[in-house]
Amino acid sequence: MEEKVVLENRKLLTIYGATKVVSSTSTQAVVEVAESNIIISGSNLEVVKLNLEDKEVEFSGEVNSIKYSTKQEKTSFLKRIFK
């Protein structure tokens, strides 16, 4: 399934293609999709629908920004020290 982001009146956000909700607070949420993460910032954010079988997540609240970021590969502690 391809990813798709639908924002309605800055109050209802639906993300299709979600594989994981990494974190969610009332001011920020991070959703994993394919090769990147979507970072949602706002206020009173709340997950109202979560269906990872259909790869769909829906948030309500005031959405102020939506940003994509690439997933960073996890590196071991020793590799970071001896860079």
Phi, psi and omega in degrees: 000134177281159181273149181209136180241125181238121178243124181247115177052030181057015183243337183224121183240126177241131179242121176258139182099010181288134177255340183193142169264109185288315178203158179204122173232182180287347181243344181205145175222147177234124182239131179272129175225132177036250186261011182212177174243148173250126181252120181251128176242146180173208178223150181056034179288137182212135176284119180255342178210131178222114179222090184283343174295319177267002179058050183227134175223142183229134179241145170242162182127186180268114181267121180260328179204152176228122181231145173261142172221146178284147177290136176266134179291134179287129177245151183289159180302316182295321178296323179291324181291316185263032178297000000 
